[in-house]
């Protein structure tokens, strides 16, 4: 069984697979261009001291996203795979 969560719920070092982008504007296209597409693996590599923004590794690069944007990216973790 798997668990669907918002990208913002990942802690540093945790990985997940993107299941959906809840955007319907230019931001959706921008994120897709950066590699945030359904089925892509993403890993949280760091969170700023105040919690916003956070850095995510995807497709060999690292992207910093504001909480407002990362909360609209849905990901899936396999049950029991949390650190």
N, C-alpha and C positions, 0 to 999 in steps of 0.2 A: 504494500500500500504506500502511496506517496502523499505528501502534504503540500498544498499550494499556499504560498505566502507572498507578501510584498518583498521586494528586493531590500527595502530598508530594515527588514528583520534579520538579515544575515549579520553575523558577528565577524570580526576580523579572522580571516583564515578559512571561513566556511565557503563551500561551493554549492551551486544550484544550476538548474537548467531553466532557461527562459521559456515560459508557456504563453505569455500574452503581453502586449503593450496596450494600455488603456489610454491611448492618445488618438486624436482624430484631426491633427493639424500638422504643421510643418515640423514640430518636435518629433513626431513619430518617424518621419522620413530621416531626420537628422540622426536619431538614435539607430535606426536601421543601417544607415551609412557607416556608423561607428561599430557595427557588429551586433547590436542588440536585436537579434532576430529569434524567432521561435526555434527552439532546439539548441541554441548556443549555450555553452557552459560559461558561467561567470563566477568569479571569486572575489570576495571582499578583501582588499589588501590594506585598508586603513580607514579610520573614522576620525575626523577632526575632534579636538577636545570638547567642543560644544555640540558635537553630533551632526554638524552640517557644514560642509559637504562630506561625503564619503568617497573613497576611491575604489574602483572595481577593475579587475583584470579581465579582459575579454579579447579574444582574437590576437593575443600577443602584445596588446597595448594596455595602458592603464588610463582610465577615464574617471574624472571626478564629477559626481552628480549631486545636485542639491536634493535634499530630502523630498521636496515638493515633486520632483521629477521621478526619483527612484521609487517613491511610494506607488507610482502608477505602472511599474513594471512588475508583472507577476512571474514568480519562479516556482519551481517544484523541487522538493528534497525527498529523497527516499526515507521512509520511516527507519529510525535507528541509526541514521548516518550523521547525526549532529555531533559536534565535537564535545 
